């Protein structure tokens, strides 16, 4: 379109240049008028052609978008059909057997226990009285509840392990001494192209996006987010959970009562009341009396069990 305008202007300039001084002004005026009308008609034609091209492109774009949507809808339906016809139950069964083998090695039997009843009122009082990190017991309604690692291990049916053999504790020391092998951990828990989430100084990894974990690591993350390090955030996984996942996936010993106790102490920081079932069982073992006005929520149904912190 621009090229046509340039061509018309050049033609007009050439014609004017060819007019001699003897040429009558009227003749030049008529010639200019004819050229102007020709330019206008030509420009109108180019504009109409451009409009048609734009409309055609819009039609093609709409058609392509519709095709993409149709393919997506068809893919969703295909996934539904494949799920129905595939041996999903068989695969899940095999994974469950493998998980049970790892559980027996790492003393993780407590993650497969049914949820018990909860006394929310007592749980709140328990955490209000857990006011120092180094205390060994909590006073509640005239009773003493032991909160040592041994006591928590007994309540979990998970025996306390010495720090000398705890792989998680060894990893903590290595991180503090700047000798921890982050790449070795990545090879165990993540996909090969997984990037770390770095700290504010961009010097040390502080976590990883959930999307980059392997399928098995994602499963363990969900377990530990309920039973060891309670959290409701799943997009970015902090380093403490990543290290724990790595220890368990490699079949190493972990002192879980120590980690659970640490999470209990951090309840006032995180704003959660973790392990209500565990705390209630410890309260019952200590003989703490229940009151008639204690809040006792109904047990969760099957839909809620997966999102309830024990």
C-alpha positions as CSV (number, residue, x, y, z in Angstrom):
1,X,0.0,0.0,0.0
2,X,2.8,2.5,0.9
3,X,4.6,1.5,-2.3
4,X,1.6,2.4,-4.4
5,X,1.4,5.8,-2.8
6,X,5.0,6.5,-3.5
7,X,4.6,5.4,-7.1
8,X,1.6,7.7,-7.5
9,X,3.4,10.7,-6.0
10,X,6.5,10.1,-8.1
11,X,4.2,10.0,-11.2
12,X,2.6,13.3,-10.2
13,X,6.0,15.0,-9.6
14,X,7.3,13.8,-12.9
15,X,4.3,15.1,-14.7
16,X,4.5,18.5,-13.1
17,X,8.2,18.7,-13.9
18,X,7.4,18.1,-17.6
19,X,5.0,21.1,-17.7
20,X,6.6,24.1,-19.3
21,X,6.0,27.7,-18.4
22,X,3.9,28.0,-21.5
23,X,1.5,25.3,-20.5
24,X,-1.8,26.7,-19.5
25,X,-2.6,26.7,-15.8
26,X,-6.1,25.3,-16.5
27,X,-4.6,22.3,-18.3
28,X,-2.2,21.6,-15.4
29,X,-5.1,21.9,-12.9
30,X,-7.2,19.4,-14.9
31,X,-4.3,17.0,-15.1
32,X,-3.7,17.2,-11.3
33,X,-7.4,16.6,-10.6
34,X,-7.4,13.5,-12.8
35,X,-4.2,12.2,-11.1
36,X,-5.7,12.9,-7.6
37,X,-8.8,10.9,-8.4
38,X,-6.7,8.1,-9.7
39,X,-4.6,8.0,-6.5
40,X,-7.7,8.0,-4.3
41,X,-9.3,5.1,-6.2
42,X,-6.1,3.2,-6.1
43,X,-5.7,3.8,-2.3
44,X,-9.3,2.8,-1.7
45,X,-8.7,-0.4,-3.6
46,X,-5.5,-1.2,-1.6
47,X,-7.4,-0.4,1.7
48,X,-10.2,-2.8,0.7
49,X,-7.7,-5.5,-0.2
50,X,-6.0,-5.0,3.2
51,X,-9.3,-5.3,5.0
52,X,-10.1,-8.6,3.3
53,X,-6.6,-10.0,4.1
54,X,-7.1,-9.1,7.8
55,X,-10.5,-10.7,7.9
56,X,-9.1,-13.8,6.3
57,X,-6.3,-14.0,8.9
58,X,-8.9,-13.6,11.7
59,X,-11.0,-16.4,10.3
60,X,-7.9,-18.7,10.1
61,X,-6.9,-17.8,13.7
62,X,-10.4,-18.5,15.0
63,X,-10.4,-21.8,13.2
64,X,-7.0,-22.8,14.6
65,X,-8.1,-21.9,18.1
66,X,-11.2,-24.0,17.8
67,X,-9.1,-26.9,16.5
68,X,-6.8,-26.6,19.6
69,X,-9.7,-26.6,22.0
70,X,-11.3,-29.6,20.2
71,X,-8.0,-31.5,20.5
72,X,-7.7,-30.6,24.2
73,X,-11.3,-31.8,24.9
74,X,-10.6,-35.0,23.0
75,X,-7.4,-35.6,24.9
76,X,-9.2,-35.2,28.2
77,X,-11.8,-37.8,27.1
78,X,-9.0,-40.1,25.9
79,X,-7.3,-39.9,29.3
80,X,-10.6,-40.8,31.0
81,X,-10.9,-43.9,28.7
82,X,-7.3,-44.9,29.3
83,X,-7.7,-44.7,33.1
84,X,-10.7,-46.9,32.9
85,X,-9.1,-49.5,30.8
86,X,-5.5,-49.5,32.2
87,X,-4.3,-51.6,35.1
88,X,-4.1,-48.7,37.5
89,X,-5.0,-50.8,40.5
90,X,-2.2,-53.3,39.7
91,X,0.3,-50.5,39.5
92,X,-0.9,-48.9,42.7
93,X,-0.7,-52.2,44.4
94,X,2.9,-52.7,43.4
95,X,3.8,-49.2,44.6
96,X,2.1,-49.9,47.9
97,X,4.1,-53.0,48.4
98,X,7.4,-51.1,47.7
99,X,6.4,-48.4,50.1
100,X,5.7,-51.0,52.8
101,X,9.2,-52.4,52.4
102,X,10.7,-48.9,52.8
103,X,8.5,-48.3,55.8
104,X,9.7,-51.4,57.6
105,X,13.3,-50.4,57.0
106,X,13.0,-46.8,58.2
107,X,10.6,-47.4,61.1
108,X,7.8,-45.5,59.5
109,X,4.9,-47.7,60.5
110,X,3.2,-44.7,62.2
111,X,2.4,-43.1,58.9
112,X,-0.1,-46.0,58.1
113,X,-2.1,-45.8,61.3
114,X,-5.8,-44.9,61.3
115,X,-6.7,-41.5,62.6
116,X,-7.9,-41.6,66.2
117,X,-10.2,-39.3,68.1
118,X,-9.2,-35.8,68.8
119,X,-9.8,-33.5,71.8
120,X,-9.2,-30.1,70.3
121,X,-9.6,-28.3,73.6
122,X,-6.8,-30.3,75.2
123,X,-4.6,-30.0,72.1
124,X,-4.8,-26.2,72.4
125,X,-4.0,-26.2,76.1
126,X,-1.1,-28.6,75.4
127,X,0.6,-26.3,72.9
128,X,-0.1,-23.2,75.1
129,X,1.9,-24.9,77.8
130,X,4.7,-26.1,75.5
131,X,6.4,-22.7,75.9
132,X,10.1,-23.7,75.8
133,X,12.1,-25.9,73.4
134,X,14.1,-27.6,76.1
135,X,11.4,-28.7,78.6
136,X,10.8,-32.5,79.0
137,X,7.1,-32.3,80.1
138,X,3.9,-30.3,79.8
139,X,1.5,-29.7,82.6
140,X,-2.1,-30.1,81.6
141,X,-5.1,-30.2,84.0
142,X,-3.0,-31.4,86.9
143,X,-1.3,-34.1,84.9
144,X,2.3,-34.3,83.5
145,X,2.7,-35.2,79.9
146,X,6.2,-36.3,78.9
147,X,7.4,-34.8,75.6
148,X,10.9,-36.3,75.4
149,X,12.0,-38.1,72.2
150,X,11.5,-41.4,74.0
151,X,8.0,-40.6,75.1
152,X,7.0,-39.4,71.6
153,X,8.6,-42.5,70.1
154,X,6.6,-44.7,72.5
155,X,3.4,-42.9,71.5
156,X,4.2,-43.3,67.8
157,X,5.4,-46.9,68.2
158,X,8.6,-45.6,66.6
159,X,11.7,-46.1,68.8
160,X,14.1,-43.3,69.3
161,X,17.4,-43.5,67.3
162,X,20.7,-42.0,68.5
163,X,21.9,-39.0,66.6
164,X,25.1,-40.9,65.7
165,X,23.1,-43.2,63.4
166,X,20.5,-40.7,62.2
167,X,21.2,-39.8,58.6
168,X,19.0,-36.6,58.8
169,X,21.1,-35.3,61.7
170,X,24.3,-36.0,59.8
171,X,22.9,-34.1,56.8
172,X,22.1,-31.2,59.1
173,X,25.7,-31.1,60.3
174,X,27.0,-31.3,56.7
175,X,24.8,-28.3,55.7
176,X,26.0,-26.2,58.6
177,X,29.6,-27.0,57.8
178,X,29.1,-26.3,54.1
179,X,30.1,-29.9,53.1
180,X,26.7,-31.2,52.1
181,X,26.4,-32.7,48.6
182,X,23.4,-31.1,47.1
183,X,23.9,-32.6,43.7
184,X,23.9,-36.1,45.2
185,X,20.5,-35.3,46.9
186,X,19.1,-34.0,43.6
187,X,20.0,-37.3,41.8
188,X,17.9,-39.2,44.4
189,X,14.8,-37.0,44.6
190,X,14.5,-35.0,41.4
191,X,14.5,-35.0,37.7
192,X,17.9,-34.4,36.0
193,X,17.0,-30.9,34.8
194,X,15.7,-29.7,38.2
195,X,16.9,-26.3,39.3
196,X,17.3,-25.3,43.0
197,X,15.5,-22.5,44.6
198,X,18.4,-20.4,46.0
199,X,18.7,-18.3,49.1
200,X,18.5,-14.5,49.1
201,X,22.3,-14.3,48.5
202,X,22.1,-16.8,45.7
203,X,24.9,-18.8,47.4
204,X,23.1,-21.9,48.8
205,X,20.0,-23.9,47.8
206,X,17.1,-23.5,50.1
207,X,14.5,-25.7,48.4
208,X,13.0,-26.9,45.1
209,X,9.8,-26.6,43.2
210,X,7.4,-29.5,43.8
211,X,7.0,-30.0,40.0
212,X,10.6,-31.2,39.7
213,X,10.4,-34.0,42.2
214,X,10.2,-37.6,41.0
215,X,7.0,-39.5,41.4
216,X,8.2,-41.4,44.5
217,X,9.6,-38.2,46.1
218,X,6.3,-36.4,45.6
219,X,4.6,-39.3,47.4
220,X,6.9,-39.0,50.4
221,X,6.5,-35.3,50.4
222,X,2.8,-35.6,50.9
223,X,3.4,-38.1,53.7
224,X,5.9,-36.0,55.6
225,X,3.8,-32.9,55.2
226,X,1.2,-34.6,57.3
227,X,3.2,-36.8,59.7
228,X,6.5,-35.1,60.3
229,X,6.8,-31.5,59.1
230,X,3.2,-30.3,58.9
231,X,2.6,-27.7,56.2
232,X,-0.1,-26.5,53.9
233,X,2.3,-25.2,51.2
234,X,3.2,-27.6,48.4
235,X,4.5,-25.4,45.6
236,X,8.0,-24.9,47.0
237,X,9.5,-27.6,49.1
238,X,12.0,-26.5,51.8
239,X,15.4,-28.1,52.2
240,X,14.6,-29.9,55.5
241,X,11.8,-32.0,53.8
242,X,14.0,-32.6,50.8
243,X,16.8,-34.0,52.9
244,X,14.3,-36.2,54.8
245,X,12.9,-37.5,51.5
246,X,16.4,-38.3,50.3
247,X,17.2,-40.2,53.6
248,X,14.1,-42.3,53.4
249,X,14.4,-43.1,49.7
250,X,17.9,-44.3,50.3
251,X,16.7,-46.5,53.2
252,X,18.8,-44.7,55.8
253,X,17.9,-44.5,59.5
254,X,16.1,-41.4,60.8
255,X,15.2,-40.3,64.3
256,X,11.6,-39.4,63.6
257,X,10.6,-38.7,67.3
258,X,13.2,-35.9,67.3
259,X,11.8,-34.4,64.1
260,X,8.2,-34.6,65.4
261,X,9.2,-33.0,68.7
262,X,10.8,-30.2,66.7
263,X,7.6,-29.6,64.7
264,X,5.6,-29.5,68.0
265,X,7.9,-26.8,69.4
266,X,7.5,-24.8,66.2
267,X,3.7,-24.8,66.4
268,X,3.6,-21.3,67.9
269,X,5.7,-20.0,64.9
270,X,3.8,-21.8,62.1
271,X,0.4,-21.1,63.5
272,X,-0.7,-24.7,63.2
273,X,-1.8,-27.2,65.9
274,X,0.0,-30.3,64.5
275,X,-0.4,-33.9,65.4
276,X,-3.8,-33.6,67.1
277,X,-4.3,-37.4,67.1
278,X,-0.8,-38.0,68.6
279,X,-1.2,-35.3,71.2
280,X,-4.6,-36.6,72.2
281,X,-3.2,-40.1,72.6
282,X,-0.4,-38.8,74.8
283,X,-2.9,-36.9,76.9
284,X,-5.0,-40.1,77.3
285,X,-1.9,-42.1,78.3
286,X,-1.1,-39.4,81.0
287,X,-4.7,-39.8,82.4
288,X,-5.7,-36.2,81.7
289,X,-9.4,-35.8,82.5
290,X,-11.8,-34.8,79.8
291,X,-14.4,-32.1,80.4
292,X,-18.0,-32.2,79.2
293,X,-17.5,-29.0,77.1
294,X,-14.3,-30.2,75.4
295,X,-14.4,-29.8,71.6
296,X,-14.2,-33.2,70.0
297,X,-14.7,-33.0,66.2
298,X,-16.3,-36.0,64.4
299,X,-13.8,-38.4,62.8
300,X,-13.0,-37.4,59.2
301,X,-14.6,-39.2,56.3
302,X,-12.7,-40.8,53.5
303,X,-12.5,-37.6,51.5
304,X,-11.0,-35.7,54.5
305,X,-8.5,-38.3,55.6
306,X,-6.0,-37.4,52.9
307,X,-5.9,-33.7,54.0
308,X,-6.0,-34.2,57.7
309,X,-2.8,-33.9,59.8
310,X,-2.8,-36.8,62.2
